Amino acid sequence: MASTNHFGVALRGWRERLSPLAGGLESAADRRIPGLRREELARLAGLSVDYVVRLEQGRARNPSAQVVTALARALRLDTTERDHLFRCARLSPPSSGDVPLHVPPRVHRLVQQLGDRPVAVYAADWTLVSWNRMWTTTVGDPRTYGWDQSNLVAGMFRSNGGHRVDSIAAWPIRSWAGDEAEEEALVADLRVTATDYPRDARLATLVDRLLHTSPRFARLWYNGTAGLHTGDRKTIEHPLVGDLALDLDVLMVPGSDLRIVAYSADNGTNEAGKLDALRGLSPGVR
């Protein structure tokens, strides 16, 4: 039972870790355990002792968001631990406010160190926030894309008589799965982000505008599909090396809710040779 009672295991471990003084209680000299007693945690969280016992033992499996919030506050959990406790309870972690657009130095450094392949960083709402020189050489300079607020979804659903624009980047890029599948995957991903960040006014404005200006976006948004976009295979109509078929992988950055997007080709293929040719043409680093 303990192997599946993730909530109870985490709750007990953090209770036993927190000293009474750190929890805001007086410490008694005759304590046999260094952490909080169950009754002390219950008092700090405003819960019954019996309920805390049942949560730790796995006999209560569906705590509400209010209960998890109270326990996280009482246990002095940081954001990562709080979010883990929510997920253990099969609940979505509370939104921290706006979609993060900041690229931590470690992520920026990684993108630049992967200079031999096209790599970019997107925020959770698909705002393009950083890229390396090979991205510019392979997919074109993002400053020429014409996306509203540098947002991929906004660029994909630009108004053009209700039809998709010929190119969402500097030159045409097509998904092997087809336009419809590509659009559905991104809208489904954006829906997850909108749920995670319900108080982000910029994101809410983007969704509202697209609902009113793009019938294609509205149809996909209202079909209810939700899920993370993890990758694709694309053909880039490159003006210098011709058609370039590459795999696109989307990697999540823990703790920052960013997406690292990278194009790659298998070693020894014609595509790998074309990327090698483009590496000698890379302009300045972003």
HELIX and SHEET records of a PDB file:
HELIX    1   1 HIS A    6  ARG A   17  1                                  12    
HELIX    2   2 ARG A   38  ALA A   45  1                                   8    
HELIX    3   3 VAL A   49  GLN A   57  1                                   9    
HELIX    4   4 ALA A   65  ALA A   74  1                                  10    
HELIX    5   5 THR A   79  CYS A   88  1                                  10    
HELIX    6   6 PRO A  105  GLN A  113  1                                   9    
HELIX    7   7 ARG A  133  VAL A  139  1                                   7    
HELIX    8   8 PRO A  142  THR A  144  5                                   3    
HELIX    9   9 ASP A  148  SER A  150  5                                   3    
HELIX   10  10 LEU A  152  MET A  156  1                                   5    
HELIX   11  11 ASP A  179  ASP A  196  1                                  18    
HELIX   12  12 ALA A  201  THR A  213  1                                  13    
HELIX   13  13 PRO A  215  TYR A  222  1                                   8    
HELIX   14  14 ASN A  270  ARG A  279  1                                  10    
SHEET    1   A 6 LEU A 128  TRP A 131  0                                        
SHEET    2   A 6 VAL A 119  TYR A 122 -1                                        
SHEET    3   A 6 LEU A 258  SER A 264 -1                                        
SHEET    4   A 6 GLY A 242  VAL A 253 -1                                        
SHEET    5   A 6 GLY A 231  HIS A 238 -1                                        
SHEET    6   A 6 ILE A 173  SER A 175 -1                                        
END                                                                             
